[in-house]
Amino acid sequence: KNIHVESLVLLRGKGISIGSLGERTAEQQVVTDVVFRNVTLFGSMHGARIKTWKGSKGLVQNISFDSFSVHDVTFGILIDQDYCPRSQRPEGCPAGPSQAIHIKDVHFRDFTGTYVQEDRRVVCVACSGLHFDNVSLVRTLPPSVRSSPPPVRSLPSRAEALRRTRRGV
Protein backbone atom coordinates (compact mmCIF):
# COMPACT_ATOMS: atom_id res chain seq x y z
CA LYS A 1 0.00 0.00 0.00
CA ASN A 2 1.16 3.53 -0.82
CA ILE A 3 4.13 2.75 -3.05
CA HIS A 4 5.62 5.45 -5.30
CA VAL A 5 8.40 4.57 -7.76
CA GLU A 6 9.85 7.22 -10.06
CA SER A 7 12.61 7.77 -12.64
CA LEU A 8 13.75 4.25 -13.50
CA VAL A 9 15.81 3.10 -16.47
CA LEU A 10 15.75 -0.68 -16.94
CA LEU A 11 17.58 -2.91 -19.39
CA ARG A 12 16.10 -6.32 -20.22
CA GLY A 13 14.32 -8.35 -17.53
CA LYS A 14 10.60 -8.69 -16.89
CA GLY A 15 9.75 -4.98 -16.85
CA ILE A 16 7.48 -3.33 -14.26
CA SER A 17 5.17 -5.92 -12.66
CA ILE A 18 2.56 -6.19 -9.98
CA GLY A 19 2.31 -9.88 -9.21
CA SER A 20 2.38 -12.70 -9.38
CA LEU A 21 -0.49 -12.64 -6.89
CA GLY A 22 -2.43 -15.65 -5.59
CA GLU A 23 -0.14 -18.44 -6.75
CA ARG A 24 -1.24 -21.03 -4.22
CA THR A 25 -4.73 -19.62 -3.69
CA ALA A 26 -3.37 -17.88 -0.64
CA GLU A 27 -5.63 -15.85 1.58
CA GLN A 28 -6.80 -12.50 0.31
CA GLN A 29 -3.91 -10.59 -1.29
CA VAL A 30 -4.22 -6.81 -1.60
CA VAL A 31 -2.12 -4.26 -3.52
CA THR A 32 -3.42 -0.67 -3.50
CA ASP A 33 -2.28 2.87 -4.14
CA VAL A 34 0.79 2.29 -6.30
CA VAL A 35 2.36 4.77 -8.74
CA PHE A 36 5.10 4.09 -11.29
CA ARG A 37 6.19 7.29 -13.07
CA ASN A 38 8.88 8.23 -15.62
CA VAL A 39 10.03 4.73 -16.47
CA THR A 40 12.22 3.82 -19.46
CA LEU A 41 12.65 0.19 -20.50
CA PHE A 42 14.94 -1.35 -23.11
CA GLY A 43 14.46 -4.92 -24.37
CA SER A 44 12.23 -6.02 -21.47
CA MET A 45 9.56 -8.71 -21.65
CA HIS A 46 6.86 -6.24 -20.53
CA GLY A 47 6.47 -2.52 -20.20
CA ALA A 48 3.81 -2.68 -17.46
CA ARG A 49 2.18 -5.87 -16.21
CA ILE A 50 -0.36 -7.03 -13.65
CA LYS A 51 -0.39 -10.81 -13.22
CA THR A 52 -2.75 -12.81 -10.99
CA TRP A 53 -3.24 -16.54 -10.75
CA LYS A 54 -6.49 -18.04 -11.94
CA GLY A 55 -8.88 -18.82 -9.05
CA SER A 56 -7.33 -16.44 -6.50
CA LYS A 57 -8.86 -13.97 -4.04
CA GLY A 58 -7.83 -10.39 -3.43
CA LEU A 59 -7.72 -6.87 -4.77
CA VAL A 60 -5.48 -4.68 -6.94
CA GLN A 61 -6.76 -1.11 -6.86
CA ASN A 62 -5.74 2.47 -7.59
CA ILE A 63 -2.64 1.73 -9.64
CA SER A 64 -0.99 4.23 -12.04
CA PHE A 65 1.60 3.55 -14.70
CA ASP A 66 2.55 7.04 -15.95
CA SER A 67 5.04 8.31 -18.54
CA PHE A 68 6.57 5.09 -19.82
CA SER A 69 9.08 5.04 -22.68
CA VAL A 70 9.49 1.47 -23.91
CA HIS A 71 11.93 0.22 -26.53
CA ASP A 72 11.78 -3.27 -28.03
CA VAL A 73 9.57 -4.73 -25.29
CA THR A 74 7.67 -7.91 -26.11
CA PHE A 75 4.38 -6.65 -24.64
CA GLY A 76 3.76 -2.96 -23.99
CA ILE A 77 0.95 -3.50 -21.47
CA LEU A 78 -0.22 -6.84 -20.08
CA ILE A 79 -2.98 -7.68 -17.63
CA ASP A 80 -3.33 -11.43 -17.09
CA GLN A 81 -5.93 -12.83 -14.68
CA ASP A 82 -5.81 -16.29 -16.25
CA TYR A 83 -2.20 -17.09 -15.34
CA CYS A 84 -1.58 -20.79 -14.71
CA PRO A 85 1.48 -22.24 -16.47
CA ARG A 86 1.85 -26.04 -16.39
CA SER A 87 5.55 -25.61 -15.57
CA GLN A 88 4.58 -24.14 -12.18
CA ARG A 89 1.33 -26.00 -11.54
CA PRO A 90 1.41 -29.38 -13.32
CA GLU A 91 -2.01 -30.31 -11.91
CA GLY A 92 -3.53 -27.28 -13.64
CA CYS A 93 -5.96 -24.68 -12.31
CA PRO A 94 -9.74 -24.81 -11.87
CA ALA A 95 -11.50 -25.01 -15.24
CA GLY A 96 -14.24 -22.64 -16.34
CA PRO A 97 -15.29 -19.37 -14.72
CA SER A 98 -13.72 -18.93 -11.34
CA GLN A 99 -13.06 -16.32 -8.72
CA ALA A 100 -10.33 -13.84 -9.43
CA ILE A 101 -8.38 -11.12 -7.72
CA HIS A 102 -10.37 -7.96 -8.50
CA ILE A 103 -8.48 -5.35 -10.52
CA LYS A 104 -9.99 -1.87 -10.22
CA ASP A 105 -9.07 1.68 -11.16
CA VAL A 106 -5.85 1.11 -13.08
CA HIS A 107 -4.43 3.89 -15.28
CA PHE A 108 -1.92 3.54 -18.10
CA ARG A 109 -0.95 7.07 -19.18
CA ASP A 110 1.53 8.44 -21.70
CA PHE A 111 3.11 5.26 -23.07
CA THR A 112 5.41 5.73 -26.07
CA GLY A 113 7.92 3.57 -27.88
CA THR A 114 8.13 0.20 -29.59
CA TYR A 115 6.92 -3.34 -28.95
CA VAL A 116 7.76 -6.62 -30.67
CA GLN A 117 4.68 -8.83 -30.15
CA GLU A 118 1.65 -6.92 -28.78
CA ASP A 119 1.06 -3.36 -27.67
CA ARG A 120 -1.70 -4.35 -25.22
CA ARG A 121 -3.00 -7.69 -24.00
CA VAL A 122 -5.81 -7.68 -21.45
CA VAL A 123 -7.14 -11.01 -20.16
CA CYS A 124 -9.64 -10.08 -17.46
CA VAL A 125 -12.06 -12.08 -15.34
CA ALA A 126 -12.84 -9.40 -12.75
CA CYS A 127 -11.61 -6.00 -13.99
CA SER A 128 -13.23 -2.59 -13.83
CA GLY A 129 -12.05 0.94 -14.33
CA LEU A 130 -9.15 0.22 -16.68
CA HIS A 131 -7.99 3.41 -18.41
CA PHE A 132 -5.58 3.71 -21.34
CA ASP A 133 -4.75 7.36 -22.05
CA ASN A 134 -2.29 8.54 -24.68
CA VAL A 135 -0.86 5.09 -25.37
CA SER A 136 1.12 5.30 -28.61
CA LEU A 137 3.20 2.18 -29.21
CA VAL A 138 4.53 1.11 -32.60
CA ARG A 139 5.34 -2.44 -33.66
CA THR A 140 8.94 -3.18 -34.56
CA LEU A 141 10.94 -6.21 -35.56
CA PRO A 142 13.00 -7.95 -32.89
CA PRO A 143 16.55 -6.57 -32.70
CA SER A 144 17.94 -9.93 -33.82
CA VAL A 145 16.00 -9.64 -37.10
CA ARG A 146 16.64 -5.92 -37.65
CA SER A 147 20.40 -6.14 -37.53
CA SER A 148 21.62 -7.97 -40.54
CA PRO A 149 24.54 -10.34 -40.09
CA PRO A 150 27.83 -9.56 -41.80
CA PRO A 151 27.97 -10.76 -45.40
CA VAL A 152 29.12 -14.32 -45.82
CA ARG A 153 32.29 -14.57 -47.84
CA SER A 154 32.43 -17.68 -49.93
CA LEU A 155 35.52 -19.77 -49.48
CA PRO A 156 37.84 -19.90 -52.49
CA SER A 157 38.20 -23.13 -54.41
CA ARG A 158 41.33 -25.19 -53.79
CA ALA A 159 42.82 -24.02 -57.10
CA GLU A 160 42.13 -20.35 -56.21
CA ALA A 161 43.63 -20.84 -52.76
CA LEU A 162 46.79 -22.28 -54.35
CA ARG A 163 47.02 -19.36 -56.81
CA ARG A 164 46.67 -16.85 -53.95
CA THR A 165 49.30 -18.64 -51.93
CA ARG A 166 51.78 -18.57 -54.86
CA ARG A 167 51.12 -14.85 -55.39
CA GLY A 168 51.45 -14.13 -51.67
CA VAL A 169 47.84 -12.93 -51.28
DASULTA-V830643 format. One record per helix or strand. SS is the DSSP state (@ for helix, = for strand). FROM is the first residue (numbers start at 1). TO is the last residue. Records with the same first field share a line. If there is no record, write none. Layout:
# DASULTA-V830643
SS=FROM-TO, FROM-TO
This chain:
# DASULTA-V830643
==3-11, 16-21, 29-42, 46-53, 58-83, 102-123, 127-139
@=143-146, 158-167
